[in-house]
Amino acid sequence: MRAWCIEDKQLQLHTLEDPQPGPEEIRVQVKAIGVNRADLLQIQGRYPAPPGTSSRIPGLEYAGVVSAVGKRVQQRKVGDAVMGLVPGCAYAEQVISHERETLTIPQGITFVHAATLPEAFLTAYRALFLEGGLQPGQWCLIRPATAGVGLAATQLAITLGARPIGTSREPSKLAAANDLGLVAQVREDGTLTAQLNAITGEEGVAVILDMVGPDWNDLLGGLRAEGTLVNIGVLGGLSTELNLGALLMKRQTLKSMTMRSQPLESRIRLAQIFNDRLAPLFANGRLRPLPLETFSFENAIKAHQHMASNNFSGKRVIVVE
């Protein structure tokens, strides 16, 4: 198989032996690969693969067809169309996954569009509803609502009855989120508390999905009593100072989560949640794949350059012919 490998903090295309599935694993002939910012960070040496996963080949998200199965596999067979998340090695023509962490591609979704779904929608669903406890009718803040996870969170909140507010430093970049149902938007200008309280009638938002950090004092002022901030990224920096008195008096909760470093059992649980709760919503059209730009497998480096430019609100997908 061909695979993009990391050599001296750069991507290089190599030819490797096809990987062989273990007893409970499947091998997937990859048709499309979702590009994530974690891929760029891994190449730079800033986001290593978790223990037990090779750091040589990046890539967390794939869609394709099962090409081989292990001897104890029961739920998948050769020819099945699947998609999913893996801890690494998706930038290749073949990828290995445990059969139970694969996701069923919803009816009517192409491989290319399927590659926009796993990372964004599983991350957003877990952050808003499993970790944040968001309920129908409640306000939530998505920070920012421009990238894949933000767009997925917008759709999920609207579809499941909540009211999403989105942030961006450039309001024009919220056009895609607005098209997907964003209820309101706020500016990243140091007045988030005032803006959020004005929108929510001084109630505050119940859940904040934050990918930016680290200055949370103004942000937490717009989080209601007993609300939850779920941090999934640190695009804005690694350290902060907090007013713990304000946090304490409003009994607010801070949580952090990552998807990649979860143990297999947690990844399997999330896959089952997607297949049970979200796949039907894609099949009936209530949820839609994300806006995308496609790049050929040979142009994976160009896909990364496109992501680094930050000029697109949606998903980049590498197509394997």
N, C-alpha and C positions, 0 to 999 in steps of 0.2 A: 504494500500500500504506500501511497504518498502521504507524507505528514509534514506539517510545519513545525520545526524544532527551534528551540532557543539556543543560540550560539553567540557568546560574548554580547549578551543583551540585544541581540537582533534576531529576527526571524529568518530561517533558511529552510528551503524545501528539500526534503530528503526522501529516499525510498527505503522503507523498513519492512520487516516481516509482518504479515498479518497477525494481530494478537489472537490468542486462543481463549475462549471463555472457560471459566471454572464451572464446577458442577451446578451452581445455581445462577449462573450468569448467561447473558446472551451477547452475541456480537451483532452490531448494527452496521449495515452498509449506509454510510452517511450521505444524505442528499442535501442538507442545508445545515449551516452552523450559525448560531446567534453570537454576535460580537458583544462583549461586555467590557466595561472599563477595567474590570479585574484582569482581563487578558493583557492590557497594556501595562498595568502595574506589575504583573508577573514577569513580563519581558524585561522590565527595568530593574528587577530584583527586589521589588518592594512588596510582593504578595506571593510568597512561596506556596506551593501545593501542600496540602495537609499530609501528615505522615502516612505512608502506605501508598501514596500516589506519586507517580513520576512527575518531576518538575520540568522535564525536558520538552514536553508537548503541552502547550496551553489549551484553553478552551473548556467551557463549562456547559455548553448548551447545544443540543443537536436535534435533528429530525431525520428519520430514515426508515430502512426496511431491515427486519431481522434476517441475518444471513447465516447464523449458526446458533445452536443452543447447547447448553451443558446437559449432562446426563440426568440431572435431577430437576430440570426446568419443567414446570407444569402449566404455567399461565400464558406462556408465549410460544409461538411456533415460527418456523422459517416462513417469510413472506408477510408477517404482520407489520403494519405501519405503526411506528412508535416515535415518541419524542421524549426528551427528558433532560435532567441535570446530572452532571457527573462532577466529581472533584477536580477533574483535569483530563487532558488528552483528547479533547473533542476536535482539535484542528487536524483531522486526519480522515482518510477515506473509510476507515473502520474504527469503531469505538466499542469498548466493553462496558456493560452495565449489569448490575443485579436485576434479575427479571422483575422483582417487585417494586423497584423504584422507577420503572419505565411508566410513561404516561400514554394513555390512549389518545391518538389524534382525533379530535372531534370530526364528525361527519361534515363534509363540505370544505374542510380546511386543507390547503395544499401544504406540501413539505416546506416550502419557502415561508409561508405564513405561520406554520407550526413552530418554526424556529424563533419566532418572536414571543412565544407564549411562556415557556416554563419558568425562566428566571424572573421575568417581570411580574407575572401574575402570582406565582407562588410566594415571592418575596413580599409583594404588596398585601396579599391575603393574610399571610402569617402576621405581618407587622400590624395591620389595622384591626383584624378581627380575633386572631388567636392571642397575640401579645397585648394588643391595645384594648381588646374587649369592646370595640365599636358596635353600637346598637342602631337599629333603624330610627331615623329622626334626628340623631345626634350630628353635631358639627364635627368635622375633622379638618386638619391642616396638612397639606401635602407639600413638602419643602425639599426640592422644587417640584413643580408639576410639569416639567418639560421633558425629562428623559423617559426611558422605557418604564421603569418602576413607577414614576409619577403618573404617567399616562394610564398604566394598568390600575393604579390605585384610584384614579379618578373614575374610571369605568366601574370598578368594583363597588365603590362607595355609592354611586348613583344607582346601580343595578340592585343593590341590596338595601336600599332605602335610606342611606345616610346623606349628609349634605357636605360636599367637599369644597374647601377653599384652597386655592393654589398660590404658590409664591414663585417669583422669578425676579432677577435683577433687571431683566429686560421684558416688560409686559408683552411686547410683540411675540415673544417666544411661547406665550401661552395660547396661541391660536389653536394649536392641535388639541390641547386640553379643553379649551372652550367648546370646540366642535364635539368632544366626547361627553360634554355635560357638566363641566365645571360650573358650580353655582356662583362663586365669587372669586376675586383675586386680590392679593395684597402685594405691596411693593417691599422689597428688601432695602429699606432706607432708615432703619433704626427706630421706626415707629410701629412695630408689629403689634405690641400690646393695644395701642389705641385703635389701630385698624381692625384687629380681630374683635375687640369689644364692641366696636361700632356695628360690625356686620352681624354679630350674634346677640345684639341687644344686651350687652354687658354680661351675658352668660359665660362666654368663653368656649373654646372648643373642647370636646371630650378627649380627643386623641390627636397627637401630632406625630406624623411620620416624617422623621428628619434625616436627610442625607447629607447635611451641610455641617452642623455644629459651627464653631464651638461656643459662640456667645449666646448662651441660653437665658440670661436674665430677662431680657426684653421678650423673648419667645415665651417663657414660662408665665409671664404676666398675662398672656392671652389664653392660657390653659386653665380650664375651670377647676374648681375644688374637686379633689379626688380624680382628676384627669391623669392621663398617661402620655408621656413622651417616649416614643420608641425610636432609638437611634440606630440607623443601619449604615451610616457612612460619615466620613470626616473630611469632606472636600474642602471645608473652610479652615482646617487646622486641627491640631491634636490636643491642645490644652485650653482650659478655661477657668474662670472663677465664678462661683455661684453664691447667691444669697441663700444660705440654707434656712434662715428664719422664714423667708417667704415660702420656700418649698415646704417646710414643716407645717406652717399655719394653714396652708391649703391642702395638706395631706396628698401631695402629688407624687406620682410614681415615675421614676426614670428607668427605662429598660434599654438594653443593647442586644443586638442579634446579628449573626452572620448566617449565611446559608451554606457556604462551602465546607466549613469545618464541622458540620453536624455529624454525629455518628450515623451509621447505616440505618439503624432502627428509626431514627427521627426522619431521615430522608424517605424511608418507606412509608411512614405515617403521612407525610405531606403528599406523597404521590397518590395515596389512597384518597386523601381529601380532594385533590384535584379531580381525580376520576369520578368521585361521587358527587361533588358539589359544583365544580366549575365547568367540567366538560359538557354537561347538559346545557349550560347557559351559552356556550359557544355554538352548540348544535342548533339551538333554537333562535340564534341571532341576537340574544340579549347582551352578550359580550362579543366584541370584535377583535381580531388581530390588530397589532399596532401598525401605524404607518411605517414604511420601511424603505431602505435603499439597498440594492443588491450589488454584490461584487463576485466575480468569478473566484474559484478556489486559487487560481494562480495569482490573483490580485489581493490576497489577504493583507498585504502590507498597505495597499491603498485604502482598504477598509479601515485600518487603524489610523491612518492619516486623516481620514474623513471624521472619525470619532474625535480625534484630538482637536479638530478645528472647532468643535462645539457649535456648529452652525445648523444643526438639524434636530428637530424634535421628533424622535421616533427610534427605530431600531435598524442597525446595520446587519445584513445577513449575507454570509458567504455561501454561494451556491456551488455544489459539487456536481459536475456533469458526469 
